[in-house]
């Protein structure tokens, strides 16, 4: 009987830690929840991915600012745009966007070189 209690206790303790490595989901339902979960989401990342996350976040903030009519509208759109996302998902999209833009930029440079060289 004592072993059963010990086993139950071990299972309970291990279940408490189960899923602890799941990334934080950003909650845009309120300003407080957004700030709290955005900070927690950043903490889910290592240094390199945190830089990418900050870059993606800065770009998104700039685009959102351009679309907003007021400070309140900006904050609402910012929260709505990130609501339900995780930091790893944002970094993954950032990597895809950089790859896509990088390839286009390289093609544009080669096109310009061909024009300048008369080819």
C-alpha positions as CSV (number, residue, x, y, z in Angstrom):
1,X,0.0,0.0,0.0
2,X,2.9,2.3,0.8
3,X,4.4,1.7,-2.6
4,X,1.1,2.6,-4.2
5,X,1.1,6.0,-2.5
6,X,4.7,6.6,-3.4
7,X,4.0,5.7,-7.0
8,X,0.9,8.0,-7.1
9,X,2.9,10.8,-5.6
10,X,5.6,10.4,-8.2
11,X,3.1,10.3,-11.0
12,X,1.4,13.5,-9.7
13,X,4.7,15.3,-9.4
14,X,5.8,14.3,-12.9
15,X,2.4,15.3,-14.3
16,X,2.8,18.8,-12.9
17,X,5.9,19.3,-15.0
18,X,4.3,17.8,-18.1
19,X,4.0,20.3,-20.9
20,X,6.2,22.8,-19.2
21,X,8.2,23.2,-22.4
22,X,5.2,24.3,-24.4
23,X,5.8,27.8,-25.8
24,X,3.8,30.7,-24.3
25,X,0.8,31.8,-26.3
26,X,0.5,35.5,-26.6
27,X,-2.8,36.7,-25.2
28,X,-4.1,39.9,-26.8
29,X,-7.4,40.0,-24.9
30,X,-6.2,42.9,-22.7
31,X,-3.2,45.2,-22.3
32,X,-2.2,43.5,-19.1
33,X,-2.4,40.0,-20.5
34,X,-0.6,41.1,-23.6
35,X,2.3,42.6,-21.8
36,X,2.6,39.6,-19.5
37,X,2.4,36.9,-22.2
38,X,4.6,38.8,-24.6
39,X,7.4,39.0,-22.0
40,X,6.9,35.3,-21.2
41,X,7.0,34.5,-24.9
42,X,10.3,36.3,-25.3
43,X,11.7,34.3,-22.4
44,X,10.9,31.1,-24.3
45,X,13.7,32.0,-26.8
46,X,17.4,31.7,-26.9
47,X,19.6,34.8,-27.6
48,X,19.7,34.4,-31.4
49,X,16.0,33.8,-31.8
50,X,15.2,36.6,-29.4
51,X,17.0,39.0,-31.8
52,X,14.9,37.7,-34.7
53,X,11.8,38.0,-32.6
54,X,12.6,41.6,-31.7
55,X,13.2,42.3,-35.4
56,X,9.9,40.8,-36.4
57,X,8.1,42.6,-33.6
58,X,9.6,45.9,-34.7
59,X,8.6,45.4,-38.3
60,X,5.1,44.4,-37.2
61,X,4.8,47.5,-34.9
62,X,5.8,49.8,-37.8
63,X,3.2,48.3,-40.1
64,X,0.6,48.4,-37.4
65,X,1.5,52.1,-36.6
66,X,1.0,53.0,-40.3
67,X,-2.5,51.5,-40.3
68,X,-3.6,52.9,-37.0
69,X,-5.7,56.1,-36.6
70,X,-5.0,56.6,-32.9
71,X,-2.8,55.3,-30.1
72,X,-5.7,53.2,-28.8
73,X,-6.3,51.8,-32.3
74,X,-2.6,51.0,-32.6
75,X,-2.5,49.2,-29.3
76,X,-5.7,47.3,-30.2
77,X,-4.4,46.3,-33.6
78,X,-1.0,45.3,-32.2
79,X,-2.7,43.0,-29.6
80,X,-5.1,41.5,-32.2
81,X,-2.3,40.8,-34.7
82,X,-0.2,38.9,-32.2
83,X,-3.0,37.2,-30.3
84,X,-2.7,33.4,-30.3
85,X,0.8,33.3,-31.7
86,X,3.9,32.0,-30.0
87,X,7.4,33.4,-30.2
88,X,8.8,30.3,-32.0
89,X,6.1,30.7,-34.7
90,X,6.9,34.4,-35.1
91,X,10.6,33.6,-35.5
92,X,9.8,30.9,-38.0
93,X,7.8,33.3,-40.1
94,X,10.6,35.9,-39.8
95,X,13.1,33.4,-41.1
96,X,10.8,32.6,-44.1
97,X,10.3,36.3,-44.8
98,X,14.0,37.0,-44.6
99,X,14.8,34.1,-47.0
100,X,12.2,35.3,-49.5
101,X,13.2,38.9,-49.4
102,X,16.9,38.0,-49.4
103,X,16.5,36.0,-52.6
104,X,14.5,38.8,-54.3
105,X,17.1,41.3,-53.3
106,X,19.9,39.2,-54.7
107,X,18.0,38.7,-58.0
108,X,17.4,42.5,-58.2
109,X,21.1,43.2,-57.7
110,X,22.0,40.7,-60.5
111,X,19.3,42.2,-62.8
112,X,20.8,45.7,-62.1
113,X,24.3,44.4,-62.9
114,X,23.1,42.9,-66.2
115,X,21.5,46.2,-67.2
116,X,24.6,48.2,-66.2
117,X,26.8,45.8,-68.1
118,X,24.5,45.9,-71.2
119,X,23.6,42.2,-71.1
